[in-house]
Amino acid sequence: MSKIIHNPVDNTTMRLIKSEDLNHHGTLFAGRTAEWFIESGFIAATALLDPKNVVCLKVHGMYFTSPAKPGEVLKFESKIVYTGRSSLVAHIRVCKSNCTKTLVEGFVTFIHVDEETRPLPHNIVTEPVTETDRQLYAQAEGLKKV
């Protein structure tokens, strides 16, 4: 099978914060954020691969810089920034709809698997284009060592 060259492309999802998404402080619950965060990365991965063959391996970090409140709309920007033999690493950035400040940022690794959930090569090679993409590629590559 020939290699497929992939240049990182942004995928965007939006979420409205509702009362059922809140914690005991009245701000967005970290667990709900984690759900949406992983889902956003999964959407980026499945833009390249069949969803039935993609599983989440690891959340490398979700660094929160400020809270989000009910009624606010969050924008989840995700893109695959690194690929290994069977892995894909998504970078996810979360901001309010106007995107003046990042609220949450981090990486999630997904694995391409067969029907028995064994790792399966995907033959995708990531080639960063922008300086930002090159920096994210280097960061994601370094996650393998952690």
Number of C-alpha atoms within 10 A of each C-alpha: 5 6 9 12 11 17 17 22 16 14 17 17 15 16 15 15 20 14 13 11 17 19 13 7 9 14 17 21 18 16 12 14 21 15 10 17 27 21 17 26 29 25 19 26 27 16 13 14 16 11 13 12 19 22 17 18 14 13 17 15 13 19 13 15 11 11 13 20 18 15 11 14 17 21 21 25 22 30 26 34 30 27 23 16 14 17 23 30 30 30 27 26 23 26 20 18 15 9 13 8 12 15 19 20 19 18 27 26 25 25 25 25 19 13 9 7 13 12 17 16 14 21 15 20 16 19 16 20 12 11 9 11 21 16 13 20 22 14 15 24 16 10 13 9 6 6
